[in-house]
Amino acid sequence: MSEHPEQPPFRFPVATRYAGMASSPLKDIFALAARTDVVSFAGGIPDPELFALEDVRDCYDWVLSHQGRRALQYGVSEGEAELREQAALRVARHLPTSAEQIRITSGSQEALFVIAEALLEPGDVVLVESPTYLAAVQAFAVHGARVIGVDTDDGGVLPDALDRAIRTHHPKLVYLIPTFQNPTGRTMDLDRRRAVAAVLERTATVLVEDDPYGDLRFSGEPCPPIASLGAMSAQTLLLHSMSKLMSPGVRIGWIRGEGAVLGTLAVAKAAISMQSSVVDQLTVARYLASKDLDAHVARVCGVYRERRDAMATAIAPVLPAGAHVTRPEGGMFLWASLGHGIDAQAMLAHAVAAGVAYLPGWSFYAEDPDRSTMRLSYVTHAPAVIADAVGRLGEVIATHAERADGVSARV
Amino acid sequence: MSEHPEQPPFRFPVATRYAGMASSPLKDIFALAARTDVVSFAGGIPDPELFALEDVRDCYDWVLSHQGRRALQYGVSEGEAELREQAALRVARHLPTSAEQIRITSGSQEALFVIAEALLEPGDVVLVESPTYLAAVQAFAVHGARVIGVDTDDGGVLPDALDRAIRTHHPKLVYLIPTFQNPTGRTMDLDRRRAVAAVLERTATVLVEDDPYGDLRFSGEPCPPIASLGAMSAQTLLLHSMSKLMSPGVRIGWIRGEGAVLGTLAVAKAAISMQSSVVDQLTVARYLASKDLDAHVARVCGVYRERRDAMATAIAPVLPAGAHVTRPEGGMFLWASLGHGIDAQAMLAHAVAAGVAYLPGWSFYAEDPDRSTMRLSYVTHAPAVIADAVGRLGEVIATHAERADGVSARV
């Protein structure tokens, strides 16, 4: 017997909500996107060539030259006054909004987490579009929420299905991405928005309206946020982000709300991270005040439109019969449902071997996934690269469709 | 009867953990610190005149000139490689550490929240020094933890009391600030650290070692972190922050850990805020790589030492008989226990009326507060301002001491 028996390595306890999660879907996307031998359509990663780098550098320089000591000092949890003012001006294009109604967050992910932290109890139900943004589902789920998907069509969530789900499940909140939805690229038209608002108002249900893509419109008419319809503004938290418009690296977004919940949101934000980077906040405020974000976004949209067209043109002929693909009027994503019993997750390894990556769609479903779905971001690569890579993806799809059809023919 | 009875305003649901919290202690500190008619000793707010503004501006400029497109793009949840490398070099002064063992957070507050999120279940016990940092208690409490204070003396937490509390309460983790503790300014010497490490090792208890102030030493010998003693590194998460050394506004800190828990921390960080500002991360990395942080900190320490001396000299004669005040060898805070039945919270309004603010000590206790305590930060103001304001505070204290003694004499 040894006096010093070998100790097993110390094992940290892990909270149940993170048990078995050695990685996260988003982390894996970013890892895939970093591979240089693969054309990745997996992430919603802006093309860095399109960043307004000179303008952003100007603004950092201006802030550090004119507001330097303040930028390096502590700020307030609600966010810096200048940025809240600029954010309010943008929201007010659709919905009367004052700076006091804005809470600054470190990107939309933190906004979703702050809202979940402020509102959700374990066991609460959150209704979401089926499919929906997977990292939002995670922010709700780690707060113990039961996340339930509501049926959708190409016009977004179905009002009748939403009404039934609310009456059945009594959700604490409904989470929707009405414009250029992630992952489908779908947009709810005004009639659909009105019908959804009517359901939410009648049932006094909280809406979390996530709108990171709305300004990236290539065609069609802009639609007002659901928050601006009827009396919805009082029961909606509306989320915007600078990530898709200016830069994801600066991590600045905001929540627009009304009433007492604003106090709770600020307290939750303080508990989570005290405040967002003051340097970044003041820089984004300066950018919005002194540069022409709309002109920049128009330029980006012109490029994205070409890329959407390139992908839509390339993918149509390589899809198997009966497959469905969306053709969004803006945003970053196409969504394809291949059918034929194809498992897009299983197919991914072959696609990556062929030098193409996409995001398998199953992870966007809170339940009952269509495993033949995939999300394709068209924003990162030039049209020629897209056409070439989609061609290679088509060969992989064709092989899997034949294989799957062969299997089902034998059943 | 009206066809349209007036609707009551919509009320958002609020999670129980935030119910009744219209504000937070830290938010109120920052509000008080913003008043120009009050000399505030309330916050641990660095003097902005001491910021190395030119150096920081240089680094933002360098990053945006040399790594601009990367700085504006998405990064990874673990943190940017250069910053993790620089952080590891600093930690390795006391404890062998690789970049892989570093997780970047948006300041120490987010680090505490990430750890709580990754490890704590509702009902878990967290042991803390009594008194301790109030925002850490909040990060644990909103995760449903029962936070229990352990007795301390002027040398820090008492090993026997810690041992007893661990055996009684079976805590999920112990949270300590061994150097220039917040709020007391106390430091555990090496013998005390060894005794505490022995207790934690014997009971296989997780330690969260928070060290935002350790580099701000004015006198005495540096002490190694508890994480570096015996086999503690495997069961410790060690927290550092750039807030007190370089700038609180850039919101950059890190966690040093070992083993599988690092994966869980990255997943929790991704769920909370995806990643910290890439611009800020690369800038801090550049600052650490190209500027002399130690020389900057030495300059700051020289100024803080004078201010500590000014406050210690001014406060000694104005304290009532039997009061106790700490004289820390570094950090930002003095801690006074006035006794005489004084309620420092009730006294604050009179102090503010006299143009002086401090932080009442009761909020730093998880339970059984000594309500006669106050925390005084000496870092924000010049010695003459400190001497003058402490003089006025002395008059307020004298009035309250007489009043309290009169009351107890009549009982």
Interface residues (C-beta under 8 A of the other chain):
Chain A: Q7 P9 F10 R11 F12 P13 V14 A15 T16 R17 Y18 M21 A22 S23 S24 L26 K27 F30 A31 G43 I45 P46 P48 E49 F51 L53 V56 R57 Y60 D61 L64 S65 G68 R69 R70 A71 L72 Q73 Y74 G75 V76 S77 S106 G107 Q109 E110 F113 E117 A118 L119 L120 E121 P122 A135 Q138 A139 V142 K172 A204 V206 A231 A234 Q235 M246 S247 P248 G249 V250 R251 G257 G259 A260 V261 G263 T264 A266 V267 A268 A270 A271 I272 S273 M274 Q275 S276 S277 V278 V279 D280
Chain B: Q7 P9 F10 R11 F12 P13 V14 A15 T16 R17 Y18 M21 A22 S23 S24 L26 K27 F30 A31 G43 I45 P46 P48 E49 F51 L53 V56 R57 Y60 D61 L64 S65 G68 R69 R70 A71 L72 Q73 Y74 G75 V76 S77 S106 G107 Q109 E110 F113 E117 A118 L119 L120 E121 P122 A135 Q138 A139 V142 K172 A204 V206 A231 A234 Q235 M246 S247 P248 G249 V250 R251 G257 G259 A260 V261 G263 T264 A266 V267 A268 A270 A271 I272 S273 M274 Q275 S276 S277 V278 V279 D280
